[in-house]
Amino acid sequence: MKKLLSSLQSSNLSLLEIPKSFEIIGNIAHLNLREKFLPYKHLIAKIILDKNPNIKTIINKTAKIQNVFRTYNMEVLGGAENFLVSHREGNINFHFDIRSVYWCSRLQNERDRLLKLIKKGQVLCDAFCGVGPLALRAAKQGVKVYANDLNPQCFEFLKKNMVMNKIDKSLLFAFNMDAREFIRMCISQAQEENEAENNASLFEQGQKIDHFYMNLPKDAIEFLDAFRGAFKGSELYNKDNLPIVHVYGFSNALDPKEDLLNRVCKAFNIQKLPEKDFIEIVNIRDVSTKKHMFSVSVKIPEEVAFE
């Protein structure tokens, strides 16, 4: 530590300036260093490793997330060059390669909140499930879950984590599909061959969906168009038992509620959301001073469902 303090004194960096807020994923510390810290990035990594014996690897994001799978370029600043993660959240152990999938530990509180709303015996469709941080925990508490992600790596790690955590195969079904196709398939219960690995009893007769979870804040609101007319002709659903959608989005508007609801209505192709169908908008976290993440929970309006 004396060598590190000596290095600090010879730099323009104060010990108080060292970033203390970073994401811990298993034994990996994930940094997102601002430009002024980059000349000292390896020094910062050494200090974090010295002060946190449980952390074995320090990574730094080097570019914005710009691909459809939400993965990002990264560099190892210190410790072992090991990208395989073993991470525990709630009562579930997760195993994955941080280079090929998206993970955000800072959303654990939000997942905890959702798991209090979704009750044992209900049915959940997770359209952008990743490696299953909500899906696996929900299935473990007795929720029937249909979990989907477009990223084939997420799909593979989800299946491995199902086995590792001894998840009942009758409670979680994994898919690797486009989200719109997945949503419409779940509503219509039109099972297609080989869509799920464990497709025995995929849809039980008379089983309706209670919740849709759509956590892809950059684009998820646009996917709400998948619900337009999707319930038309259904004998299972009526205006009183339509599912609740929990959809996520970013907003930096002065009135984020108005901004988000306008975007929801645009995707639904309606002028205004009926007051009876609005549930809540929750500020999840501030990604930056100009980027705030929200959860919008609404019941699917009758005019949208049966359009």
C-alpha positions as CSV (number, residue, x, y, z in Angstrom):
1,M,0.0,0.0,0.0
2,K,2.9,2.3,0.7
3,K,4.0,2.0,-3.0
4,L,0.5,2.8,-4.1
5,L,0.4,5.9,-1.9
6,S,3.8,7.0,-3.2
7,S,2.5,6.6,-6.8
8,L,-0.5,8.7,-5.9
9,Q,1.7,11.5,-4.5
10,S,3.7,11.5,-7.8
11,S,0.4,11.8,-9.8
12,N,-2.2,14.5,-9.8
13,L,-4.7,12.1,-8.3
14,S,-6.0,12.3,-4.7
15,L,-6.9,9.2,-2.7
16,L,-10.3,10.9,-2.2
17,E,-10.8,11.1,-5.9
18,I,-10.4,7.3,-6.5
19,P,-13.8,6.0,-7.9
20,K,-15.5,4.2,-5.0
21,S,-18.7,3.4,-6.8
22,F,-18.3,0.4,-9.2
23,E,-20.3,-2.7,-10.0
24,I,-19.2,-6.0,-8.5
25,I,-20.1,-9.1,-10.5
26,G,-18.9,-12.2,-8.7
27,N,-15.1,-11.6,-8.3
28,I,-15.1,-8.9,-11.0
29,A,-15.2,-5.2,-10.4
30,H,-16.7,-3.4,-13.4
31,L,-15.6,0.2,-13.8
32,N,-16.8,2.9,-16.2
33,L,-14.0,5.4,-15.8
34,R,-14.4,9.0,-16.8
35,E,-11.8,10.5,-19.2
36,K,-9.9,12.3,-16.4
37,F,-9.2,9.0,-14.7
38,L,-7.9,7.1,-17.7
39,P,-4.2,8.1,-17.3
40,Y,-4.4,6.5,-13.8
41,K,-6.5,3.5,-14.6
42,H,-4.0,0.9,-13.7
43,L,-3.1,2.6,-10.5
44,I,-6.8,2.8,-9.6
45,A,-7.1,-0.9,-10.3
46,K,-4.2,-1.7,-8.0
47,I,-5.8,0.3,-5.2
48,I,-9.2,-1.4,-5.6
49,L,-7.5,-4.9,-5.6
50,D,-5.5,-4.0,-2.5
51,K,-8.6,-2.8,-0.6
52,N,-11.0,-5.5,-1.8
53,P,-9.5,-9.0,-1.3
54,N,-12.6,-10.7,-2.8
55,I,-12.2,-8.9,-6.1
56,K,-9.8,-10.8,-8.4
57,T,-10.3,-8.9,-11.8
58,I,-10.8,-5.3,-12.7
59,I,-12.4,-4.5,-16.0
60,N,-13.3,-1.1,-17.6
61,K,-15.9,-0.5,-20.3
62,T,-14.1,1.1,-23.3
63,A,-17.1,1.9,-25.5
64,K,-20.9,2.5,-25.3
65,I,-23.3,-0.4,-25.8
66,Q,-24.2,-0.2,-29.4
67,N,-25.0,-3.8,-30.5
68,V,-28.3,-5.6,-30.3
69,F,-27.0,-8.1,-27.6
70,R,-26.2,-5.2,-25.2
71,T,-22.6,-6.4,-24.8
72,Y,-19.7,-3.9,-24.6
73,N,-15.9,-3.7,-25.3
74,M,-13.8,-4.0,-22.2
75,E,-10.2,-4.0,-21.0
76,V,-8.6,-5.7,-18.0
77,L,-6.9,-3.1,-15.8
78,G,-5.7,-5.4,-13.1
79,G,-5.8,-8.9,-11.6
80,A,-6.5,-12.2,-13.4
81,E,-7.7,-12.1,-17.0
82,N,-10.8,-14.1,-16.2
83,F,-14.2,-13.2,-17.6
84,L,-16.2,-16.2,-16.3
85,V,-18.5,-15.0,-13.5
86,S,-20.0,-16.9,-10.6
87,H,-22.4,-14.5,-9.0
88,R,-25.2,-15.1,-6.4
89,E,-28.3,-13.0,-6.3
90,G,-31.2,-13.8,-4.0
91,N,-31.3,-17.6,-3.8
92,I,-29.9,-18.2,-7.2
93,N,-26.3,-18.9,-8.4
94,F,-25.5,-17.4,-11.9
95,H,-22.7,-18.5,-14.1
96,F,-21.8,-16.7,-17.4
97,D,-19.1,-15.0,-19.5
98,I,-19.3,-11.3,-18.9
99,R,-18.0,-10.7,-22.5
100,S,-20.9,-12.3,-24.3
101,V,-24.0,-11.4,-22.2
102,Y,-25.4,-8.3,-20.4
103,W,-25.6,-8.2,-16.7
104,C,-26.4,-5.3,-14.3
105,S,-26.0,-5.9,-10.5
106,R,-27.4,-2.4,-9.8
107,L,-30.8,-3.7,-10.9
108,Q,-31.1,-6.2,-8.1
109,N,-33.3,-3.9,-6.0
110,E,-35.7,-3.5,-9.0
111,R,-35.8,-7.3,-9.5
112,D,-36.5,-7.6,-5.7
113,R,-39.4,-5.2,-6.1
114,L,-40.9,-7.1,-9.1
115,L,-40.7,-10.4,-7.3
116,K,-42.9,-9.0,-4.5
117,L,-45.5,-8.1,-7.1
118,I,-45.5,-11.4,-9.0
119,K,-47.1,-14.1,-6.9
120,K,-46.6,-17.8,-6.7
121,G,-48.8,-19.6,-9.2
122,Q,-48.9,-16.7,-11.6
123,V,-47.5,-16.7,-15.1
124,L,-44.7,-14.4,-16.3
125,C,-43.3,-13.8,-19.8
126,D,-39.8,-12.3,-19.8
127,A,-39.2,-11.0,-23.3
128,F,-35.6,-9.8,-22.8
129,C,-34.5,-12.2,-20.1
130,G,-30.6,-12.2,-20.5
131,V,-29.2,-15.0,-18.4
132,G,-32.3,-15.0,-16.3
133,P,-31.8,-12.8,-13.3
134,L,-35.5,-12.3,-12.9
135,A,-36.7,-15.5,-14.6
136,L,-34.8,-17.9,-12.5
137,R,-35.6,-16.2,-9.2
138,A,-39.3,-16.1,-10.1
139,A,-39.4,-19.8,-11.1
140,K,-37.6,-20.6,-7.8
141,Q,-40.5,-19.0,-5.9
142,G,-43.2,-20.9,-7.8
143,V,-44.0,-18.6,-10.7
144,K,-44.4,-20.2,-14.2
145,V,-42.0,-18.4,-16.5
146,Y,-41.5,-18.2,-20.2
147,A,-38.1,-16.6,-20.7
148,N,-36.7,-15.4,-24.0
149,D,-33.6,-13.6,-25.3
150,L,-32.3,-13.0,-28.8
151,N,-28.7,-13.5,-27.7
152,P,-27.9,-17.3,-28.2
153,Q,-25.2,-17.0,-25.5
154,C,-27.8,-15.8,-23.0
155,F,-30.0,-18.7,-24.0
156,E,-27.3,-21.2,-23.4
157,F,-26.2,-19.8,-20.0
158,L,-29.9,-19.6,-19.0
159,K,-30.3,-23.3,-19.6
160,K,-27.1,-24.2,-17.8
161,N,-28.2,-22.0,-14.8
162,M,-31.5,-23.8,-14.8
163,V,-29.8,-27.1,-14.3
164,M,-27.2,-25.7,-11.8
165,N,-30.0,-24.3,-9.6
166,K,-32.2,-27.3,-10.0
167,I,-35.1,-25.3,-11.4
168,D,-38.3,-27.4,-12.0
169,K,-38.6,-27.9,-15.7
170,S,-42.3,-27.4,-15.5
171,L,-41.8,-23.9,-14.2
172,L,-39.3,-22.4,-16.6
173,F,-39.3,-22.6,-20.4
174,A,-36.3,-21.0,-22.3
175,F,-36.5,-19.5,-25.8
176,N,-34.1,-17.9,-28.3
177,M,-36.5,-15.8,-30.5
178,D,-37.3,-12.3,-31.6
179,A,-39.2,-10.6,-28.8
180,R,-42.2,-9.7,-30.9
181,E,-42.6,-13.2,-32.1
182,F,-42.1,-14.5,-28.6
183,I,-44.8,-12.2,-27.2
184,R,-47.4,-13.2,-29.8
185,M,-46.6,-16.9,-29.4
186,C,-47.2,-16.7,-25.7
187,I,-50.5,-14.9,-26.1
188,S,-51.8,-17.2,-28.9
189,Q,-50.3,-20.3,-27.2
190,A,-49.3,-21.5,-30.8
191,Q,-46.5,-23.8,-29.9
192,E,-44.0,-24.3,-32.8
193,E,-41.7,-27.3,-33.0
194,N,-38.4,-26.9,-31.1
195,E,-39.1,-23.5,-29.8
196,A,-38.4,-24.6,-26.2
197,E,-35.9,-27.2,-25.0
198,N,-38.4,-28.6,-22.5
199,N,-41.6,-28.1,-24.5
200,A,-43.6,-30.9,-22.8
201,S,-46.8,-29.2,-21.4
202,L,-45.5,-25.9,-22.6
203,F,-49.0,-24.3,-22.5
204,E,-51.7,-25.7,-20.2
205,Q,-55.2,-25.4,-21.3
206,G,-56.9,-22.3,-19.9
207,Q,-53.6,-20.8,-18.7
208,K,-53.4,-17.1,-19.0
209,I,-50.4,-14.8,-18.7
210,D,-50.4,-12.4,-15.7
211,H,-47.3,-10.3,-16.3
212,F,-45.0,-9.4,-19.2
213,Y,-41.5,-8.1,-18.2
214,M,-39.7,-6.1,-20.9
215,N,-36.4,-4.8,-19.5
216,L,-34.6,-3.4,-22.5
217,P,-34.7,0.3,-21.7
218,K,-33.2,1.5,-24.9
219,D,-35.9,-0.1,-27.2
220,A,-38.5,-2.0,-25.1
221,I,-41.3,0.6,-25.4
222,E,-41.2,0.2,-29.2
223,F,-41.9,-3.5,-28.8
224,L,-45.3,-2.8,-27.3
225,D,-46.7,-2.8,-30.8
226,A,-46.6,-6.6,-30.5
227,F,-49.7,-6.5,-28.3
228,R,-51.9,-4.7,-30.9
229,G,-54.6,-7.1,-31.8
230,A,-52.8,-10.0,-30.3
231,F,-55.8,-11.1,-28.1
232,K,-58.3,-10.8,-30.9
233,G,-60.5,-13.9,-31.1
234,S,-59.2,-15.2,-27.8
235,E,-61.6,-17.2,-25.7
236,L,-59.2,-17.0,-22.7
237,Y,-58.9,-13.2,-22.3
238,N,-61.5,-10.5,-21.8
239,K,-61.4,-6.8,-20.8
240,D,-61.1,-7.7,-17.1
241,N,-58.2,-10.2,-17.2
242,L,-55.7,-8.8,-19.6
243,P,-52.0,-9.0,-18.5
244,I,-49.9,-6.3,-16.8
245,V,-46.8,-5.1,-18.7
246,H,-43.7,-3.8,-16.9
247,V,-41.7,-2.0,-19.6
248,Y,-38.5,0.0,-19.1
249,G,-37.3,3.1,-20.8
250,F,-34.9,6.0,-20.5
251,S,-36.0,9.6,-20.2
252,N,-34.4,12.9,-19.6
253,A,-37.6,15.0,-20.1
254,L,-38.7,17.6,-17.6
255,D,-41.9,15.6,-17.2
256,P,-40.7,11.9,-17.6
257,K,-44.2,10.5,-16.8
258,E,-45.7,12.5,-19.7
259,D,-42.8,11.6,-22.0
260,L,-43.0,7.9,-21.2
261,L,-46.7,7.6,-21.4
262,N,-46.7,9.4,-24.8
263,R,-44.2,6.9,-26.1
264,V,-46.3,4.0,-24.7
265,C,-49.4,5.3,-26.4
266,K,-47.6,5.8,-29.7
267,A,-46.4,2.1,-29.6
268,F,-50.0,1.0,-28.7
269,N,-51.4,3.3,-31.4
270,I,-53.8,5.0,-29.1
271,Q,-54.4,8.7,-28.3
272,K,-54.4,8.3,-24.5
273,L,-53.9,5.5,-22.0
274,P,-57.2,4.9,-20.1
275,E,-56.8,6.0,-16.5
276,K,-58.0,2.6,-15.2
277,D,-55.1,0.9,-17.1
278,F,-52.3,3.0,-15.6
279,I,-50.6,1.4,-12.6
280,E,-47.3,3.2,-11.8
281,I,-44.1,4.7,-13.1
282,V,-41.0,4.1,-10.9
283,N,-37.6,5.9,-11.2
284,I,-35.3,3.0,-11.1
285,R,-31.9,4.7,-11.2
286,D,-29.9,7.6,-12.6
287,V,-27.6,6.2,-15.3
288,S,-26.0,9.7,-15.6
289,T,-27.0,13.3,-15.0
290,K,-28.8,13.2,-18.3
291,K,-30.0,9.6,-18.5
292,H,-32.6,8.2,-16.1
293,M,-34.2,4.8,-16.2
294,F,-37.8,4.2,-15.4
295,S,-40.2,1.3,-15.1
296,V,-43.7,1.8,-16.6
297,S,-46.4,-0.6,-15.4
298,V,-49.7,-0.7,-17.3
299,K,-52.5,-3.1,-17.9
300,I,-52.9,-3.7,-21.6
301,P,-55.8,-1.6,-22.8
302,E,-58.8,-3.4,-24.2
303,E,-58.7,-1.3,-27.4
304,V,-55.1,-2.4,-27.9
305,A,-55.6,-6.0,-27.1
306,F,-58.6,-6.6,-29.3
307,E,-57.7,-4.1,-32.0
